[in-house]
């Protein structure tokens, strides 16, 4: 039956009305998408673009192509690679993709492991722009990535399900004297806040941690207590060498302005971290600052930023940390930064600098790269142009994003994050091990007859040109990677204490090994006990077994040539005061005579015998050995006789019978006869021969 004109007119009007309504709905979603995109809420923007695209008639090819392109860029931002590829394909199909968009499409193909198609796209870009670095590196990557994957490497990688959830976990960071804490960022359901992020579509990230038990088993991750976590995003944390300060990335929320990441700090009090406060790196408030990393010596803050003056995309920068605040900001430049994105800086204690990049040739997405300092002395640690860039290959790197390295001390093992194999693009934590031969020093710096010195610094000098420094951890320890065939000098110094040196010759090893060095520092402010000084009974004659302790005292005085000391000997309360004083004086003089014979100037040492006039004052460390004693107890005759245990009385008498020294001056030899400060020699940089006397200028104040 033929339709009459009324029916035809009705159908025409209905179709027109439906088209108008659809067009109106598309515009509504498009406006929402533009608003979300402008403030960085790419997840919400992508969904609105997707709705607008589906409501746009297929005959409006240009408009559909424009929307598909914007949708692709948003999906690219949130690591939804498959959806980003679909968007780019539609944009190309509708003729709305520029050469720059074809480049972005190629980079997404690379990230998805579609290497042959990626090579075609990169070549198309190079046909128009032969000098495009990203296209050239992309083409090289597409041509070589399959071979790199086939060749593999010595790395072993394993996904760590204990730390991972059904959302994102990234940027792991080890902390603790024994690396018993693992901090990381996560968007899991236990994160604070009730709303989902418009940026990622998940809960805003919080910082979580896991702790090892005594058997070495990791515990269930928990959110960091204190004031670090908020209802907004916190992530990518790093710690100062002493473990007391956390640097982290924060992204606050504002419904009307773009999201700019910023770096903040939090200080630890006991086991809790305090509320984070923002760090002002520059006056530029329209750039992002993220992914903080503290250099092993604690002197530099490295970070990622898109501030003006970079090489394109995100670059890695650094700023000096000083006692008076932040110094000048520096871009690391070539060869580290490229026109692509360089992110997530990290350090290995041997001086190697790790970062992730999608601008260097890689396997797709962000790949991990290593910047090795060239073997040309300490210049390589200051000037970034003196680095050699290495791609560690597969399986540390994959076609996805690989980033956020953390190391278990000097060894090439630890954790990192990757979104490989996750169809939704979620990042997860992986462990890595590279069984390379590592020779390292593990040292402890502590107060002689006391506790660890957390504020100490260790200077390291080698006859290969090494000139470095290391800060100690909370337990007074430090680790340092050494090279075979090199002679090293380690000098530990701390304000209020005398210096202590240790020398080490490193021989070639067939497997990893760790040298152990001890650095007991003598206090300038309190008497220092000289252990293992023995005399013949009731005499001042030094016994042969005293030689080791006496030689150590000679060494200490030579290491600290600008001090003078009082060498004192003490007795218990038994016997007459006059006899004890004479005996202790002769014993003190016997020690000083030994020092003089072994080259110590006589005007640097004063011998005093106190007899029983100065009974020992108990320090806190000694109460750990003798719990029945308290800090600041004075071992007088009345105190000892007041003890109800004869064995305890004998112990107190033994503690009173001691030889010790006290620092009198720290300026010996620094001034001439007119009272003017002598010119101190500038220590040369050792090249072939290590001359330890050149480093006696490092005297504690």
C-alpha positions in Angstrom: 0.0 0.0 0.0 1.3 3.4 -0.9 1.8 5.8 1.9 -0.3 9.0 1.6 1.3 12.4 1.7 0.2 12.9 5.3 2.1 9.8 6.4 5.2 10.8 4.5 5.1 14.3 6.0 4.7 12.8 9.5 7.7 10.5 9.0 9.8 13.4 7.7 8.9 15.6 10.6 9.6 12.8 13.1 13.0 12.2 11.6 13.9 15.8 11.6 12.8 16.2 15.2 14.8 13.1 16.2 17.9 14.5 14.4 17.5 17.8 16.2 17.2 16.2 19.6 20.2 13.9 18.9 22.2 16.9 17.8 21.2 18.8 20.8 22.2 15.9 23.1 25.6 15.6 21.3 26.3 19.3 21.9 25.4 18.9 25.6 27.8 16.1 26.1 30.4 17.9 24.0 30.3 20.9 26.2 30.7 18.8 29.3 33.6 17.0 27.7 35.4 20.3 26.9 34.9 21.5 30.5 36.3 18.3 32.0 39.2 18.2 29.6 40.1 21.8 30.4 40.6 21.0 34.1 42.4 17.7 33.5 39.5 15.3 34.3 40.3 13.1 31.3 38.3 10.1 32.4 35.1 12.0 32.6 36.0 14.0 29.5 36.6 10.7 27.5 33.2 9.3 28.5 31.4 12.5 27.5 33.2 12.6 24.2 32.2 9.0 23.7 28.5 9.9 24.2 28.8 12.9 21.9 30.4 10.8 19.2 27.6 8.1 19.4 25.0 10.9 19.1 26.6 12.5 16.1 25.2 11.3 12.7 27.6 9.3 10.6 27.1 11.7 7.7 28.7 14.5 9.8 32.1 13.1 9.1 34.2 16.1 10.0 32.5 16.5 13.4 32.7 12.8 14.2 36.4 12.9 13.3 37.0 15.9 15.5 35.3 14.2 18.5 37.0 10.9 17.9 40.4 12.7 18.0 39.6 14.5 21.3 38.4 11.2 22.7 41.6 9.5 21.7 43.7 12.1 23.4 41.8 11.7 26.6 42.0 7.9 26.6 45.7 8.2 25.9 46.1 10.4 29.0 44.5 7.7 31.2 46.5 4.8 29.7 43.4 3.3 28.0 45.5 2.3 25.0 42.9 0.2 23.2 40.3 2.9 23.3 42.8 5.5 22.4 43.8 3.5 19.3 40.1 3.2 18.3 39.7 6.9 18.6 42.8 7.7 16.5 41.7 5.2 13.8 38.3 6.9 13.5 39.9 10.3 13.4 42.1 9.1 10.5 39.2 7.4 8.8 37.3 10.7 8.8 40.3 12.7 7.7 40.7 14.7 10.8 44.2 13.5 11.9 47.2 15.8 11.4 50.8 14.6 11.1 51.2 15.2 14.8 48.2 13.0 15.4 49.6 10.3 13.2 52.8 10.5 15.4 50.7 10.0 18.5 48.8 7.1 16.8 52.1 5.5 16.1 53.3 5.9 19.7 50.1 4.2 20.9 50.6 1.4 18.4 54.1 0.9 19.8 52.7 0.8 23.3 50.2 -1.9 22.2 52.9 -4.0 20.7 51.7 -3.5 17.1 55.2 -2.9 15.9 54.7 -3.3 12.1 51.8 -0.9 11.9 53.6 1.5 14.2 56.6 1.5 11.8 54.3 2.5 8.9 52.9 5.4 10.9 56.4 6.6 11.9 57.6 6.4 8.4 54.7 8.4 7.2 55.6 11.2 9.7 59.2 11.1 8.6 58.3 11.4 5.0 56.9 14.9 5.9 59.2 15.8 8.7 62.5 13.8 8.3 64.1 15.5 11.3 61.4 14.6 13.8 63.3 13.0 16.7 60.3 11.2 18.2 59.3 9.7 14.9 62.9 8.6 14.2 63.2 7.0 17.6 59.8 5.5 17.3 60.7 3.9 14.0 63.9 2.5 15.4 61.9 1.1 18.4 59.3 -0.5 16.1 62.1 -2.2 14.1 64.2 -3.4 17.0 61.7 -4.1 19.9 60.8 -7.6 18.7 64.5 -8.5 18.6 65.1 -7.0 22.1 62.3 -9.1 23.5 63.7 -12.2 21.9 67.2 -11.6 23.2 66.0 -10.9 26.8 68.5 -10.0 29.6 69.8 -11.1 32.9 66.8 -9.5 34.7 64.1 -11.7 36.3 60.8 -10.0 36.9 57.9 -11.2 39.0 54.5 -9.7 39.7 53.9 -9.1 43.4 50.3 -10.0 44.0 50.6 -9.3 47.8 51.0 -5.6 47.1 48.5 -5.4 44.2 44.7 -4.8 44.1 42.2 -4.5 41.3 43.2 -0.9 40.9 46.5 0.9 40.4 49.7 0.5 42.5 52.8 2.4 41.5 56.1 4.0 42.5 57.3 1.6 45.2 60.0 2.9 47.5 62.0 0.9 50.1 62.7 2.4 53.5 64.3 1.3 56.7 67.7 0.3 58.0 67.1 -3.2 56.7 64.7 -2.2 53.9 61.9 -3.6 55.9 59.3 -1.1 54.7 57.8 -0.8 51.2 55.9 2.4 50.4 53.8 2.8 47.3 50.8 4.7 45.9 47.5 3.0 45.3 43.9 3.8 44.1 42.4 0.8 45.9 39.1 1.0 47.7 40.8 1.5 51.1 42.1 4.9 49.9 40.6 8.0 51.6 37.7 9.9 50.1 34.3 8.9 48.9 34.2 10.2 45.4 35.8 8.8 42.3 38.4 10.9 40.5 37.4 12.6 37.3 41.0 12.2 36.2 41.3 8.4 36.5 37.8 7.1 37.2 39.1 5.6 40.5 39.5 6.8 44.0 42.2 9.4 44.4 45.6 7.7 45.2 46.9 7.4 48.7 50.3 6.2 50.0 50.3 2.8 51.5 53.1 0.7 53.1 53.9 -2.9 53.8 56.3 -4.2 56.5 58.5 -7.3 56.7 58.3 -9.4 59.8 61.2 -11.1 61.5 61.1 -14.0 59.0 61.3 -11.7 56.0 57.6 -12.0 55.0 55.8 -8.9 53.8 52.6 -7.9 55.7 49.3 -6.7 54.3 49.5 -3.2 52.9 48.1 -0.4 55.1 47.5 3.3 54.5 50.2 5.5 55.9 49.0 7.0 59.3 49.3 10.6 60.2 48.5 13.6 58.0 50.0 12.6 54.7 46.9 11.1 53.0 43.9 13.3 52.1 40.8 13.0 50.0 42.9 14.1 47.0 45.8 12.4 45.2 49.0 11.6 46.9 51.7 9.6 45.2 55.3 8.9 44.1 57.1 9.4 47.4 60.8 9.6 48.1 62.8 9.9 51.3 65.9 11.7 52.5 68.9 9.5 53.3 68.2 9.6 57.0 64.6 8.5 56.4 63.1 11.4 58.4 61.6 13.4 55.6 59.2 12.3 52.9 58.8 14.1 49.6 55.7 13.3 47.7 53.4 14.4 44.8 50.1 16.0 45.7 47.2 16.9 43.4 44.5 18.9 45.0 41.1 19.5 43.4 39.3 22.6 42.2 36.2 22.4 40.2 37.1 25.5 38.1 40.8 25.2 37.5 43.2 22.7 35.8 44.9 20.2 38.1 48.5 21.1 38.7 50.6 18.5 40.6 52.9 19.9 43.3 55.6 18.5 45.5 55.1 18.4 49.3 57.1 17.3 52.3 56.1 15.4 55.5 58.3 14.8 58.6 58.2 11.7 60.7 57.7 11.8 64.4 58.2 8.4 65.9 56.1 6.1 63.7 53.7 8.6 62.3 54.1 11.0 59.4 52.9 14.6 59.8 50.7 16.7 57.5 52.3 17.4 54.2 53.2 21.0 53.3 53.8 22.2 49.7 57.3 23.0 48.5 57.6 26.1 46.4 60.2 25.3 43.7 59.6 28.3 41.4 57.1 31.1 41.2 55.5 29.4 38.2 52.1 28.3 39.4 50.8 27.1 36.0 53.2 24.2 35.7 53.2 20.8 37.3 55.9 19.5 39.7 55.9 15.8 40.4 57.8 12.6 41.0 60.4 13.8 43.6 63.6 11.9 44.1 66.4 12.8 46.6 70.0 12.2 45.5 71.9 9.6 47.7 74.0 12.4 49.3 70.8 14.3 50.2 71.9 17.5 48.4 69.6 17.5 45.3 65.9 17.2 44.7 65.1 15.7 41.3 61.6 16.0 39.9 59.5 16.0 36.8 57.9 19.2 35.3 56.4 20.7 32.2 57.7 24.2 33.1 59.0 26.5 30.3 62.6 26.0 29.3 62.4 22.2 28.9 63.1 20.1 25.8 59.4 19.2 25.2 56.8 17.2 27.0 57.8 16.5 30.6 61.4 16.9 31.5 63.5 15.9 34.6 64.9 18.8 36.5 66.7 19.3 39.8 67.2 21.9 42.5 69.8 22.0 45.2 68.8 21.5 48.8 70.5 23.8 51.3 70.1 24.6 54.9 68.8 28.0 53.9 66.2 26.7 51.4 66.2 25.7 47.7 68.9 26.7 45.3 68.6 27.3 41.6 66.6 25.0 39.3 68.4 23.1 36.5 67.1 21.2 33.6 69.1 17.9 33.1 69.2 18.5 29.4 70.7 16.0 27.0 71.2 13.1 26.8 68.6 12.4 29.5 65.7 14.7 28.3 64.2 14.5 24.9 61.2 16.1 23.1 59.1 13.2 24.6 58.4 12.6 28.3 61.0 11.9 30.9 59.6 11.0 34.3 60.1 9.1 37.6 63.7 9.8 38.5 65.4 7.3 40.9 68.9 6.5 42.1 70.9 3.4 42.8 73.6 3.9 45.5 76.4 3.2 43.0 75.7 6.5 41.3 73.6 5.3 38.4 70.6 7.4 37.7 67.3 5.7 36.6 64.4 7.3 34.8 61.5 6.5 32.5 61.0 7.9 29.0 58.9 7.5 25.9 61.2 9.7 23.9 64.3 7.5 23.8 64.1 4.3 21.6 62.3 1.6 23.6 59.8 -1.2 23.6 56.7 1.0 23.9 55.2 3.3 26.4 57.5 4.5 29.2 60.7 2.4 29.3 63.2 2.4 32.1 66.6 3.8 31.2 69.9 4.0 33.1 72.3 7.0 33.0 75.7 5.7 34.0 78.2 8.4 35.0 81.3 8.3 32.7 84.5 7.2 34.4 86.0 10.7 34.5 86.0 11.5 38.2 83.5 13.4 40.2 82.6 15.6 37.2 80.2 12.9 36.0 78.1 13.3 39.1 77.6 17.0 38.6 77.4 17.6 34.9 74.6 15.5 33.3 76.2 15.7 29.9 78.8 13.2 31.2 76.3 10.3 31.3 76.0 7.3 29.1 72.3 6.1 28.5 71.6 2.4 28.7 68.4 0.6 27.8 68.3 -2.5 30.1 66.1 -4.5 27.7 63.4 -7.1 28.3 61.8 -8.2 30.7 62.6 -5.1 32.9 61.0 -3.2 30.0 57.9 -4.1 28.1 55.5 -2.7 25.5 53.6 -1.0 28.4 54.7 1.7 30.9 57.6 0.6 33.2 58.7 3.1 35.9 59.4 3.8 39.5 62.5 1.9 40.5 63.6 1.3 44.1 66.7 -0.7 45.2 67.6 -2.9 48.1 70.8 -1.2 49.1 73.7 -1.5 46.6 72.4 -4.6 44.9 70.6 -4.7 41.6 67.3 -6.0 43.0 64.2 -4.3 44.3 60.8 -3.3 42.9 59.2 -1.2 40.1 55.8 -0.6 38.6 54.3 -1.5 35.2 50.9 -1.8 33.5 52.1 -4.6 31.2 49.4 -7.2 30.6 46.6 -5.2 32.2 43.9 -4.5 29.6 42.6 -1.6 31.6 46.0 0.0 32.0 46.3 -0.4 35.7 49.8 -0.1 37.1 51.0 -2.9 39.4 54.1 -3.6 41.4 56.8 -6.1 40.2 60.0 -7.3 41.7 63.2 -7.5 39.8 66.6 -9.2 40.2 69.8 -8.9 38.2 72.4 -11.3 39.4 75.4 -9.1 38.8 78.5 -9.2 40.9 78.4 -6.3 43.4 81.1 -5.4 45.8 80.0 -3.0 48.5 81.0 -1.6 51.8 78.6 -1.7 54.7 79.7 0.7 57.4 78.5 1.8 60.8 79.2 5.2 62.4 78.6 5.4 66.1 79.8 7.2 69.2 82.7 5.5 70.8 81.2 3.8 73.8 77.8 5.1 72.7 75.0 5.0 70.2 74.8 5.4 66.4 75.4 8.9 64.9 72.6 9.6 62.5 74.0 13.0 61.6 77.4 11.7 60.5 78.7 12.0 57.0 81.2 9.7 55.4 83.6 11.0 52.7 84.9 8.5 50.2 88.1 9.1 48.2 89.6 6.6 45.7 92.8 6.5 43.6 90.6 6.2 40.5 89.4 9.7 41.0 86.4 8.9 43.2 85.5 11.9 45.4 82.1 11.2 47.0 80.1 11.4 50.3 77.5 9.2 51.9 74.9 10.0 54.6 74.1 7.5 57.3 70.7 5.9 58.0 68.8 5.8 61.3 70.9 3.0 62.6 74.2 4.8 61.8 74.9 2.6 58.8 75.7 3.4 55.2 76.3 1.3 52.0 78.6 2.1 49.2 79.4 0.2 46.0 83.2 -0.1 45.3 85.2 -1.1 42.3 87.8 -3.9 42.1 91.4 -2.7 41.9 90.8 0.6 43.6 92.3 1.9 46.9 89.7 3.7 49.0 89.8 6.1 52.0 86.6 6.4 54.1 86.5 9.2 56.5 83.6 9.6 58.9 82.9 12.9 60.5 80.2 14.4 62.7 79.9 17.7 64.5 81.0 17.3 68.1 83.2 14.3 67.4 86.6 13.4 66.2 87.2 11.9 62.7 87.9 8.3 62.0 89.5 6.9 58.9 89.4 3.4 57.3 91.3 2.4 54.2 90.3 -0.4 51.9 91.9 -2.1 48.9 89.3 -3.9 46.8 90.3 -7.0 44.9 88.4 -8.7 42.0 85.7 -11.0 43.3 83.9 -13.9 41.5 80.6 -13.3 43.4 79.0 -10.5 45.3 80.6 -9.6 48.6 80.2 -7.0 51.3 83.1 -5.4 53.3 82.3 -4.4 56.8 83.8 -1.2 58.3 83.4 0.2 61.8 83.7 4.0 62.5 83.7 4.6 66.3 83.9 8.4 66.8 85.3 9.9 69.9 83.4 12.7 71.5 84.9 16.2 72.0 82.6 17.0 74.9 82.8 14.0 77.2 85.7 11.7 78.4 86.3 8.8 76.1 87.2 5.4 77.5 90.3 3.6 76.1 89.4 -0.1 76.2 91.9 -2.9 76.8 94.7 -1.0 78.6 96.3 -3.4 81.0 99.0 -2.9 83.6 101.0 -5.2 85.8 99.4 -5.7 89.2 100.0 -2.7 91.5 102.4 -1.2 88.9 102.5 1.3 86.1 104.0 -1.2 83.6 102.0 -1.6 80.4 101.3 -5.2 79.5 101.9 -6.4 75.9 98.2 -6.9 75.3 97.7 -3.2 75.6 99.5 -2.5 72.3 96.5 -2.8 70.0 94.5 -0.2 72.0 97.5 2.1 72.3 98.2 1.9 68.5 94.6 2.8 67.9 95.0 5.9 70.1 98.1 6.9 68.1 96.1 6.5 64.9 93.2 8.6 66.2 95.6 11.5 67.2 97.2 11.3 63.7 93.8 11.4 62.1 92.9 14.5 64.1 96.2 16.5 64.1 94.5 19.7 65.4 93.5 18.4 68.8 95.2 18.2 72.2 94.0 15.8 74.9 94.2 15.1 78.6 95.2 11.5 79.2 93.8 10.4 82.6 94.1 7.3 84.7 91.6 6.4 87.5 91.6 3.9 90.3 88.9 2.4 92.5 88.3 3.5 96.1 90.4 0.7 97.7 93.7 1.9 99.2 94.8 5.3 100.4 93.9 8.4 98.3 97.6 9.4 98.1 98.8 6.0 96.9 96.1 5.7 94.3 96.8 9.1 93.0 100.6 8.4 92.6 99.8 5.0 90.9 97.3 6.5 88.5 99.7 9.4 87.6 102.5 6.9 86.8 100.1 4.8 84.7 98.9 7.9 82.8 102.5 8.9 82.1 103.3 5.3 80.9 100.6 5.7 78.2 101.8 9.2 77.2 105.4 7.9 77.0 104.1 5.3 74.5 102.4 8.0 72.4 105.6 10.2 72.4 107.8 7.3 71.3 105.3 6.7 68.4 105.5 10.2 67.0 102.9 12.2 68.9 104.1 15.7 69.9 104.6 16.1 73.7 102.7 19.4 73.8 99.6 17.6 72.5 99.1 15.3 75.5 98.8 16.0 79.2 99.0 13.1 81.6 96.9 13.3 84.8 96.4 10.7 87.5 93.1 11.3 89.4 93.2 8.3 91.7 89.7 7.9 93.0 88.8 11.6 92.8 86.6 11.2 89.7 84.4 8.1 89.9 82.8 7.0 86.7 79.5 8.6 85.6 77.2 6.0 83.9 76.1 6.8 80.4 72.9 5.4 78.8 74.6 2.9 76.6 76.2 1.1 79.6 72.8 0.5 81.1 72.1 -1.9 78.3 74.9 -4.1 79.6 74.1 -3.5 83.2 70.4 -2.9 83.6 70.7 -2.5 87.3 72.6 0.7 86.7 70.9 4.0 85.7 72.0 6.8 83.4 74.0 9.5 85.4 74.7 7.1 88.3 78.0 8.1 89.9 80.1 5.2 91.1 81.2 6.7 94.4 82.4 4.5 97.3 79.0 5.1 99.1 77.1 4.1 95.9 79.1 0.9 95.5 78.9 -0.1 99.1 75.2 0.5 99.0 74.8 -2.4 96.5 73.6 -5.6 98.1 75.4 -7.8 95.6 79.2 -8.4 95.9 79.4 -9.2 92.1 77.8 -5.8 91.3 80.3 -4.1 93.6 83.2 -5.8 91.8 81.8 -4.7 88.4 81.6 -1.0 89.6 85.2 -1.1 90.8 86.3 -2.5 87.5 84.4 0.4 85.7 86.2 2.9 88.0 89.6 1.4 87.1 90.0 3.0 83.7 92.1 5.0 81.3 90.4 7.6 79.2 91.1 10.9 77.4 89.3 14.2 77.1 89.7 16.7 74.2 91.2 20.0 75.4 91.6 22.0 72.2 90.6 21.5 68.5 92.8 24.3 67.1 96.4 22.9 67.7 98.7 24.0 64.9 96.1 26.2 63.2 97.6 29.5 64.2 101.1 31.0 63.9 103.0 32.7 66.7 101.2 36.0 66.0 97.8 34.4 66.4 97.0 34.4 62.7 95.2 31.5 61.1 97.6 29.4 59.0 96.7 28.8 55.4 95.4 25.2 55.1 96.3 23.2 52.0 93.6 22.5 49.5 93.3 18.7 49.1 94.2 17.6 45.6 92.0 15.1 43.8 93.9 11.8 43.9 94.5 10.1 40.6 97.0 7.3 40.8 98.2 7.3 44.4 96.1 7.8 47.5 97.8 10.1 50.0 95.7 10.0 53.1 97.4 13.0 54.8 95.9 15.3 52.3 92.5 14.7 53.8 93.3 15.6 57.4 91.6 19.0 56.8 88.2 17.4 57.6 88.2 18.1 61.3 85.1 18.1 63.4 84.2 21.3 65.1 
